[in-house]
Amino acid sequence: MNTEWSRFSQRVALCVGLLALSGAMALRAAPLAHWSFDTTGETLRDAVGGNDGRTEGEWSPDLIHPGIFGKALLFEAGRRRVRVPHSEAISLRDDFTVECAIKPFRTDGFCTIFWKGDRTVTPEAIGYYVDLRDGRPELKTKDATGKWLVYSTADTVEANQWHHLVFTYAAGKVEIFINGVSRKVGTSENGKRAQALVQNPYGATLGDGASKHGSAYSFYGLIDDIRIHSGHEAATFGADYEARWRQLRQDCQKREEAFAQERIRQAAAAKRQLERDYDALLAAKSSRPGAPFVATVLPSTERLNGSPDFFRSIRVFGKTAVCSAARNEYEGFQVILLGRRDMTPVSVTVALSDLVREDQAARIPAADLTWGRIERITTEPPDLPVPFVGAIPDVIIEDGAPVTVPPRDFGALFCRIRTGDAPAGRYVGKLTLTAGAFSETIRIEFTVYDFTLPRKGSLRTAFSFFEGFYRAWYGIKTLSDAQREGIYEFLLRYRLSPNNIYSGDSPHPDLKFLKKYRDQINFFTVGRLKLGTDEETQANVAKKVELLREIRELGLEDSAYFYSFDELSMNMKNFPAAVKTSTALRAVWPELKMMQTSFAIPELQPLYNTWAPLLHEFAKEEGLAVLQAMRQRGDEVWWYAADAPRHPCPNFFLDYPVFDCRIICTLSYIHDVEGILYWCINREWRSNQDIRSEWPNAPWKSYIFHIHNGKRKHKNGMGNLVYPGLGGKLNPSLRLENLRDGLEDHEYFCALRDAVTRLAATDTPEARALLPQAKALQKVPAEVGTTINSWSHDPAHLLAYRDQVGRMVEQAQRATRR
C-alpha cells in the first residue's frame, strides 16, 4: 500500500509540475492537441482528443523512459516514429503556438521532432517542420511553389539535457523560446514569406523526418511532451519559470538514475544468462573437452558482429563447407572460430589442401585457394536505423598471419576458391586449423559446373576507384604502369571495370591500359569536355573526336561513356553548361553514350541517352513508365546508390547486412538495368590519412566528410569497399566479395537466357524435353525478390535459385553440345 501511495504521490507531483510550468507562461490559448507520451503501448493518446497517433517501426516496453513530466518515448534515428492522421486541429495556418519537451542524444545535422506533410508529392507539401539543425531549434515550412522558408535561432541546445522549446507563429512572424528565454530568430532559404502557412491534407509524423526517398533526418533521443495551442501570446514567462524548470530537471534526474540502475541490474542478469548459454554451446560443439576453440562454417552471405550475443546469429553449426561455381568464377566461405571464456587469446594457423575430384582424375591446386583474416571495423551511430553499432567484420587481410581467437569472442577467416578452367565435377579437400597440439579440420565439398562465365561482365560496373587517394596514402607522386596494372587487375578480379567518373579531360584508364584489358572492361569514361570560347570549345571537340576514333579502332566504343555533371536534376545550376557540352558532342558523334546520374526529367531527355537514377526510383510506377519510354527510344538505363536509398531498398553501407551487396545484382536482372554506378570504393582512405603508419593496427574511421562543406556523413562504410594493404596491396572487404558473387549470379541468369535460346534452336528429344523447364526457371522466384524495395533478406532463397540455374545451364550445355 505504501509503495502504491508513493507512486501516486509522485505522479501527482509531476502533473502539478507540468501545470505549474505551463502556468508560468502567459498563454491565453485553448489546446488543440497534446501528446504527453505517457503511454504503455503502441498507441499515443492525444489528451485533448481526436489526434491519437500510432507507433510505426520497432516497438517494446523498454522504449519507455522517465521524462521531464512523466514518461518519455525513445526515438532512435528512424527505427520508429509516430504517425498521426490528418485533422483540422493540427492543420496549422496562422496564430498558433507549439511547445515540446525533448532530450536529444545527438544534435548534429537535422533532427526532426515532428512535422506535417508529404515529401513524395510535387511540389513537396510541408505545412510545418519542427526540428533541430546542428542543435539550433527551427520552425520551417514550404511555400505554394515548394520552396523552403526556415525560421531558426543562432542559439543551440545541448545534447543529453532536457529542453523546453516554444515556437509561436502569427502573420509570418515567429518567436522561439529555449527553456523560457526568447532567442533571436533569423530566416533562411528562398521561400516566399507569407502571412500564413500553406495547409495540406497529409498526416503528421513525430520523431522522424523524411526525404523523397523515405525516412530521414530522424530524431535520436527522448520526447516527453508535444502540445499545440491556438494563439501566440507566449512572449511572457513567469518570474518563477526558471526555478520551476530547474526543479523539474532535478526531479527527473533522480528518476533517470533509478531507471539506469534498474537497467544495469537487468543487464547483469542477462549477461549471466548469456555466459551460461555460451559455455553450454561450446561444450556441446567442441570436438574434445578443453579444446581451445570451436570452428564452424558461415556462408559468405552472412556476417556476425561484435555484440555479446553474436553466437546466437549462427543459424547452423557445421564443419563442412559446401560450395559450387562455374568455370572462371570465384566462390568463398567463412570460418568462425569461437574462443572459450577461461582462456587467453589463441593463435590459429591455417593450411589448405588441393581439391581433388572424386574420380581422382582432376584437381584444383591449393595455390588456387586463398584465405585471409576478416578484421573488424568499428562503426559509430549512423543516421539510419540499424540493428547494431560497434565492431563489424569487413576488411579481409591476406598476409598469412595466424587468426587470433579472443576469449569469449570470435575470430574469422575468409576462404576463396578460384575455379579457373577446372573440369566439371565434385571436388573434396580440407582446411586445417592448428593451435599448438590441437587441430580442427573443415571439409570442403566443391562442385564445378560444366559451363564458363565470360571474362567481360554482362552487367556493366562503374565503381570508381580514386587513384589520387591511393597515391596520397602511399606517398607516391606518380604511379608507375606496374602499380596501375596492380590496381586494375585487382578490380577486374572482382568484375569491376577500372574507372573514375570524375577524371579530367583524358580517358580513364589511359588508352594503353584499355587496350590491354579490353576483353574484360565493360565501362570507362572518355574524359570531360572543356568549354571556353567558341574556338576553344571546337578545338576541344575535335580532340575528343580523334580520341573516339581511336577507341572505335580498338573495338571499345560499346564500353565508352561521356560523364560530366553529377545529379543534374537536383543541381540545375549546371544545366546551361550541360546543354553546351551535349550539343557540341552529339553534333559530331551522335552515338556517343552520354551518361547522367539523374532521373530522366523532361528538361534532360534531349541531352542524354544513358540514365542512372537512384535505385528507389524503380519503386515508383510513374518512374518505371518514364524509364521504359527511355528504353524504347534506344537509351540505356542503369541505376546507382550513394548515401541513398535506405531500406527497404538495398545499399552498400557497412551498417546493412552484407547480403545487400549481393542481392542488388539479382534485382538489377529483375529490373533489366544495364549497369550499376557507385561513385567511389576507396572514399574513406582520405578520412584515415592520420593512421597510415599504424594501420591495420589502428582503428579505422568508417565515415567520410562532405567535399564541399566538410560535414561528416553519418553512414558507415559509405563509398568504401576496399582497404589499403602493405606495399600498395589492396585488401578487399566482405562486402566486395558479396558484390562479386552478385555479379556472378547475374552471369548465371544471362547464361540461362542464352541456354533457352540454344535449346529452342536444337531439335533433339533431350533439348525439347528440357526447354519448358529452362523457360520456367527464367523468372526469378518471388521468394527471392520482385522489386528493388521487395526482396528476401534470407540469402537461402537466392542461393537455392542460383543452384537450380547452375544445374539447368549445365544440363542445357550438355543437351545442345550433343
N, C-alpha and C positions, 0 to 999 in steps of 0.2 A: 504493500500500500504506500509506504514512504517513497519507494522508487517511482511509482506511477505519479504520485503527487509532485515529486521533484521534476519529472519530465513535463508535467502540465504547467508547473510554475515557470519552467524555463521557456516553454512555448509562448506563454502569456507575456513574459518579459520581452521576447523577440518581437511579438506583434506590437507591443507598446512602443518599442524602439523604432519600429518601422513607421508607425503612425506619428511618433514624435518627430522623426526625421522629415517626413513629408510635411508635417505641420510647420516645420522650420522654414519652409519656402512659402512665399506669398502666392499660392496658386488658387485662383478662383475658378477652377475648371472642373467640369464633370469628366470622370474617366470614361474612355471609350473601350479600352482593353487593358487587362492586367494579367500577365503570366508570372506567377510567383515562383515557379519551378519546384514547388513543394509537392512533388509527385513521387509515387512509388511504382508507377507503371509507365507504359509507353505512351499514354495519353497525357498531354499537357493541358491542364484546365485553364480557361480564362475566367478569372474570378468575377469579372463583370458579366460574362455570359455571352455565348454566341460565337466565340472565336477560338474554340478548342483546337489544339494542334496535335499532330501525331508524329512520334519519333520514327525516323526512317534511317535504316542502317543497323549497325550492330547495337544490341541493347542487352544490359544486365543490371541488376540492382546495385552492383559495385560502382556504377556510374554516378550514383547519388552521393554527393559530398556535403559537408557543412557549408552553409552560405552565410553571408553577412546578416541576412534577415531570418533565415531558416534553412532550407535545403537549396542546393545548387546542383546543376547538371553539368557533367564534364563533357566538353566537346574536344575532339582530338583530330584536328586538321583534316576534316572531311570524312571521318569514319562514321559520323552520324550527323543528323540535322533534324529540325522540327519543321514540318510543313503545316501551314495554316491556310485554309481555303480563303478565297476572296470574299470579302464582305464590304459593305458600305462603311462600316465603322472603322476599318483600317485603311480605307482608300483616302489617304490624307491629301488635302488640296491646299488649304491655307489656314492660318491661325490655329496652330497646334503645338503641343509640347510632347517630347519623347524623353523618357528617362530610363536608365538601366544601371544595374549594379553588376560589375564584372571583375574577374580576377584573371587577367591574361597571363599565361605561362611564357608566351613569346609575343613580341610586339614588332618584330621586323617584317617588312613587306606589308601586304594588305591582310587585315584580319577582320572578317565580316561578322558583325554582331547580329544584325538582321536587315532584311530588305524585302521589297515587294516589286514583282515584275517578272519579265521573261526575256532572256538574252538570246533565245533562238529565233525570235521573230525579226523582221526587217521593216523599219528600223527597230533596234532594241527598245523594249518598253521597261523603263526604270522609273517607278514612282518615287521611291526614296531608297537610299542605301545608308545605313548607319554602320560605320566601321572605324578601324584604326589603320593609319598608314604610317609605317615606321614609328608607331607609338602616338601619332597625332590624331585625336578624335576628328571625324569627318561626318558631315551630312551632305550627301551628294544626290544628284538627280540627272535625268536626261531631258532635254527639251523635245519639242514635237518633231524635230528633224533627226533626233538620235544622237545629239552631241552632249557631252558631259558638262555639267556645271557643279563645281565642288566648293563647298564651304568647309574650311578646316582651321585649326588653331596652329600656332607655331609651337605651343607647349605640348609636351609629351607626357604620357602616363608610364609608370614603371611596371615592369613585369613582376609577377609574383606578389602583387599587392592588390587589395580591394580598392575599387574606384567607383564613385557615383558620378555618372555623366548625365547631363541635362542638355537637350537641344530644343530651341524654340524657333518657330518659323512663322513669320507674318509679313505678307505683302512683299516677298522676296528678300526680307531681312532675316538674318539668322544670328542667334546668340548661342554660345556654347559655354557650359559651366563644367569645371572639373573639381569635384569634391567641394562644391559650394562656392567656387571662385570663378568669376567671369573672366574668360580669356579672349584675347584679341582674335577676331575672325577675319581670314582673308579668303579671296575667291581665286579659283584657277580653272583651267581648261577653257574651251571656246564656246560652250553652250550659251544660248541667249537667256539672259536674266529676265525672269518674268515675275508677275505678281502672285502666281500660284503654281503649284506642281501640276504636271500632266498626269491625270489618273489613268489607270489601266484595269482590265478585268482579271488580272492574274493574282495568284496567291502570294503569301509571304513565306519567307524562309528564315528560321532562326538558327544561328550558329554555323552557317555555311554560306559561301558565296557561289558565284558561277561565272563562267566564261561561255563563249559559243560552244565550247567542247564539253561542257558539263560542270561538275563540282570544281570549285577553285576558290582561292583567296579565303580559305576557311579559318575559323576561329580556333585557337588552341588555348584552352583554359576553362574557367568556370563562369557560368552565367547564373545569377540568382534571381534577378528581377528585371522585367521589362514592362513599362507602362506607357500608354498613350493617352493624352488628355486633349480635350478641345480647349482653345485659349492658349495664350502665350505669356501670361504675366508671371514669369519665373525670375524676374530681374531682382527680386528682393529675397534674401535669405535671412532667417532669424539670427539674432546675435549669438544664440547658443548652438547654432548648427555645427560649428567646428568641434565643440566639446562632445556633442551627441554622436557625431560621426566617429570621433576618436574612441569613444566608449564602445560603440558597436564593433569597431575593428578589434579592440582588446577582447571583448567577449567572444568574438568569432575565433580569434587566435587560440583561446583556451579550448574551444570545441574542436578546432583543427588539430591541436596537439593530441587530444584524446583520440580523435579519429586516426591519426598517424600511428599512435601506439597500438591501437587495435589492429591496424593493417600489418604492423610489424609482427604482432603475435600470430596473426593468421599466416603470414608469410613463413614464419619459423616452423609452424606446424606443417605447412605444405612442403617445406624443404625437407623435413624429416621423412615425410612420406615419399618424397621424390627419391631420397637416398636409398630408402628400403627397396623401392621399385627398381632402381638402377642396379643395386647389388644383386637382387634376385634375377634380373635379366642376364647379367654377366655370368652368374653361377649357372644358369640354365644353358647359355650359349657357349661357354668355354669348352675348348677341346680337351682340356685336362684341368684338374684342380690346381690353382695357383698360377695359371697361365698369365703372363704379363699384359696381354691384350686379347681382345676378341675381334675378329675380322668378319666383315660382311660386304657383299657386293651391293652397290647402289647404282641404279641406272643413271646415265648422263643427264637425263631429263629432270632429275630431282636434285634437291640440294638441302643439306642441313644448315642450321645456323648456330650461333653461339649461345642460344638460350639454354637455361639449366635443364629443360625437359627435351633437349634435342633428340634424345634416343627414342622418344615416342613418335617421332616422324618417320622412323624406319618401318615401312609397312611390312616388308618381308626380309627375314634374315636368311642368308644363304651364302655358300662358298663356291657357287658355280656361276660364272658369267656366260650368259647365252646371248650371242650376237650374230648378226647377219649383214652382209654387204655385197654389192655388185663389184665387178672389177673396176679399178680406178676410183675407188671410194675409200674414205676413212670411216672407221667406226670405233667408238670408245665406251668405256665404263669406268665407274669409280669404285674404289675400295675404301671403306671406312674402318678405322682401327680405334676401338674403344678401350680406354685405359682404366684400370682398376683404381678405386679411391685410395687404397692403402699403399700405393707405390709411388716412387719418384718417376719423373719423365723417362720414357722408354725410347731408345733409338732403334729404328727398324730399317734394315736394308731390304732392297727389292731386287729380284732376279727374274728374268723372263726366258722361257724356253722357246724353241721353234714350235710352230703349229704344224702338226703332221696330219695329212689327210688319212681318213680311216683305213683306206686301202694301202697306205704306205707309199703310194705312187707319186705323191706331191707334197710339198711343204712350203710354208711361209716362214722365211728365216726370222730369227729373233731380232735381227737388225731392222726388220720392218715393223717391230713393235717398240713403242717408246712409252715412257712414263714420266710423270713429274708430280711433285708435291703440290697440293692445292692449298695455298695460303689464304689467310683471311684479310679482308678489307673492312675496317670499322666504319660504319655509317653513322650519320647524325640525323636527328629528326627531320624528315623531308616535309614538303608542303602538300603531301597527298597521303591518304590513308594507307598504311602498310601494316602487316601483322607483326613485324619485328624491326627493331632498330638496334644495331650493335655489330658484332663481328660476323661477317658473311664470307664463306669461302668463295674465291673468284679467280685470283691470279694463279696460273699454273707455271711453276718454276722447274725447268728440266735440266738441273745441274748435277744430277746423280747423287746428291747428298741424301742421307737417310731421312726417313719420315719420323718426326718427333711425335710421340703419343703422350700427352699430358695426363696426369691423374684425374679421374672423374671428368674426362673430356674426350675429344676425339682428334685424331689426325686423319688426313685424307690424301689419296693419290688418284691421279687420272691415268688410265692406260689407254693407248691409242694404237689401233691396228691399221696398217696400210695394205690394201689387197693387191695393188699394182695389177699385174696381168695373171694373177694366180688362177689355176684351173678351178672350175666349179667343183663343189663338193663340201663335205663336212670335215672340219679340221678340229684337232684337240691339242691343247697344250696346257701350260701352267704358269702361274705367277707365284713365286715363293717369297714369303715374308719371314725375316730372321731377326731375332733379338737374343743375342747370347746363344745359349744352348737350345732355345725354343724356336720352333719354326711352324708356320701355318701355310697351307697351300690353297690357292684359289684355282679351281679348274676352269679352263677357257674352252667353250664349245662354240666354234665359229663356222658359220655357213657362208660359202661364197656362191652367189647366184651366177647363172650362166648367161650373163649379159654385161655389157660395159657401159659405164657412164661417160658422156662426152667430156672432152677436155675443156671446151668452151661452154659456159653455163647457158641454160635456156632462159633463166630469169636474170635479167641484167642487174648489175650491182654498182651503185655509186656511193660507196662508203669511203669518204675522203680520209686520207692519211696526211697529216701536215708535216712535211719534211723539215720545215723550219723549227718546229718543236723538237724534232729528233736531233737536229744539229745543236740546238741550244742545250739539250740535256747532256749530250756527249761532248760539248765544247768543240764542235767541228765547224770550221768556217765554210768549207766546200765539201760536198760528198763526192767520193770517187765513184767511178762506174761500178766497181765491185760492191760498194756499200749500197748504192741504189738497187743493184740487182738483188742483194740480200733482202732488202725491204720488199721489193716487188715479188720475189719468189715466195716469201713468207705469205704475202697477201693472196697470191694466186693459189697457194696450197689450201687456202680457206675459201676459194672460189670468189674472191673479191678482186675486181679489176683495179689495179693501181690508179689512183686519180686524186685530184684536188680541184674541186669545182670552183675554188677561189684563186686558181693560178693566174698568172699575168697574161701577157699578150701571146705567149707561145703555148703550143700544145703540152699537155701533161698526161703521161710522161713524155719525154723527148722522143722524136721520131725513131731514133735508133733502137730505143727500148720497145716502142710499139711494134717495130718490125720483128724484133727478137721474140716477142711474146704474142704475136698476132693470132696464133692458134688457140690462145686461152682468154684473151681480153675481149670483153663484150661491151665496154663503155670507156670512153675517155673524152676529155674536153679539148677543143681546138684553140682555146685561149680567147681572151676578150678582144673586143674591137675598140680601139682608142679613137674617141671623137675629137674633132678640132675644127679648124676652118674647113670649108668645103674641099679645098685642095688636099689638106692633110687627111681628112677622112677618106677621100677617094684613093689616096696613096696607100692608106692602111687597108682599105678594102681590097686593093689589088694584091697586096702581100698575102692577105687571107685566101684569096683565090688561088695563088701559087701553092700555098700550103695544102689547100683542099685537093688540088690536082695530084700532089704527091701522095696524099692519103688515099686517094682513089686508086692510084697506081699500085699501092701496097695492098689493095684489097681490103682496106679497113674502113671504108666510107660508112658501112652499116653501123659501125660502133662509134662513130664520131658525132659529138654533140656540141652545140654552142650554148654556153651557160653564162648569164650576165648578172641579172638582178634577182636578189633573194625576195621571195614572198611579196611580189609586186602588188598583188591585190590588197595587201594590208599596208602597203607603203607606197602610195601612188605619187609621191613627190618625184619619183624616178620615171614616171610614165613618159614625159616628153623625150627623155634620153632613150628610153626603150623603143619608142616609135622610130627615132632616127636610126638606131642600130639595126632594128629588124628590117626596116625599109631598105637600108643600104645593102644588107647581106642577101636578103631574099631576091633583090633585083638581079644579082649576079649569080646566085647559087640557090635557086628556088627549092631544091630538095634537101637543103641543109636542115638537120634536126635542131630546132630551136626550143630549148627546154626552159620551163618556168615552174617554180615551186609555188604554184598558186592554183586555186580553183579557177576553172575556165569561165570567168565572168565575161559578159559581152564585150567590154572595152578591150580585153586582151586577146580575144579569139582571132582577130586578124593578124596578130603579131607572132603567135607561137603555134607549134604543131606537136609538141611533146609536153604533156601535163603531169605534174607530180604534186597533187594536193595532199593535205594531211589525211591520215588513214580514216579518221572519223567521218570525212565527207562521204565515204562509201556506205555509211549507215543511214543516209537520208535518201528517200525515194526521189525527191526532186534533184538531188545531186547526181544520183545514178543516171537519171534521164539525160542530164546535160553531158555527162561524161560519155554516155553511149552515143550521143549525137556527134561528139568529137571523134570517136572511133569510126563512125560511119563516113566521115569525110576524109578518113585516112590518117588521123593523128594517132600518136602513141599515148597510152595512158599508164602512168606509173603511180606510185604513192610514196609518201615519206613520213617519218616520225622525227620529232625533236623533243622539246620539253612538253609537248602534247602529241597525241592524246593520252589519256589515262584510262584505267579500267572503266568500262568493260572492254575497251579496245586494248590490244597488247602493246607493249613498248619494251625498249631495251634497258630500262632502269635496273640498276643493281638491287633496288628495293623490291622489284617484282620477281615472281617465281622465274627461274631460269628457263622454263619451258616456253615462256612468252617469246623468247628469241627464236625458237624453232617453229612454233605454230604460225608465225607471221608468213612464212613461205607457203604453207598449205593454204592459208587464207588468200595469198596472192594468186594461187592457182584457181581457187573458187571464184574470185572476183575478176579473173582474167586480166590482171595487170601485167605489164611487160617488164617492170623493174622496181627496185626498192632503192630509195635515196636516204642517206643518213649523213649529216653534214660533217661529221668528224668521228674518228675512232681512237684518237690519242689526245683529246682535248684536256684531260686532267694533268698531263705532263707539265703544263705551264703552271698549274697551281702548286706543284710539288718540287719546283726548282730548288728550294731551300734544303731538301733532303737528298739531293743527288748523291752525295758522298756516303750517305748512310743506308740508302735503300738497297736491299729489301728489308733491312733490319729496323728501319724507322717506320712509324705509322704513315700510311698513305692517306692523303686527303681526298675523299671521294666526291668532290664538288668542284665547280668551276665558277669563274667570275665573268659577268657580262662585259663584252669587249668595249661597249660604249659608255656605260655608266658605272662600271666597276662593282656593281652589286652582286652579291653571291646568289647563285642559283641553287634552290633547295631541293634538288633531285639527285640522289646519289647515283654515280655511275653514268650520268648523262653525258653522252658524247665520248665515252671511253670504253673500248673493248679490248685494248692491248696495253701491256705494261712494259717499261724498259727492263732489259736484262743486262748482264755483264758483257762488256766488249762489243756493244752495239747490237746484241741479240734482242729479238722481240719475244716477250712472253705472252702467250695467248691467255684468254680468260675462259672460264667455264661457259660464259655467255657466248663467246665467239665459237666455241666448239658446237654449241647448240644451233647457232646461226648456220654454220656449215652443214650440220646434219639436216637442217631445214631446207637448205638449197639443194641438197642431195635428194631429200624427199620429193622436191619439185621435179627433179630429173626422173624419178620413178614414175610420176604421174604423166610426164611427157613421153616416157618410154612406153607406158601403157597405151597412150593415144596412138603412137606410131605402130604398136603391135596390133591394135584393132585394124588399122589401115592395111597392114600386111596380111592379116588373117582374112580380111574381106577380099583381098586380091589373090588368095591362094585357094585353088579349087581342089582340096583334098578332104576326105571324110574327117580327118583329125582337125583340120582348120575350121571346117564348117561346124563341127561339134563344139569347138572352143569359143567361137566368135560370140554367141549370145552371152556367155559368162563374162567374157572380157568387156563387152559393151556395158553390161550391168554394173561392172566394177568401176567404170569410169566416173560415176557420180560419187563424190566424196560423201560418206555416210553422215547423216545428221548428227549422230553422237560424236563425231569428230568436230564438226563446225559447219555453220551455214552462212554466216556473215561476219564481218570484221568485229562486230560487237556481240556475237553469239557463237561461242565455241566452248568446247570442253576443256577445263583446266586439268583434267586427268590424262596424263600422257599415254596411258594404256590404250585408249581408243585409237589414237593416231598410230601408235606402234603396231597394233594388230592390223590396221588397214594397210600400212606400209608393207607388212609381211605378206599380206594377201596379194598386193600389187606386185611385189617382187617375184612371188611364185608364179603368178599369172604371166608376167613378162617372160619369165624363164620357159614356161610351157609354150608360149607363143613362139619364142625364139626357136625352139626345137621343132615345132609343128611347121613353121614356114621355112626352116632350113632344109628340111627333107623335101 
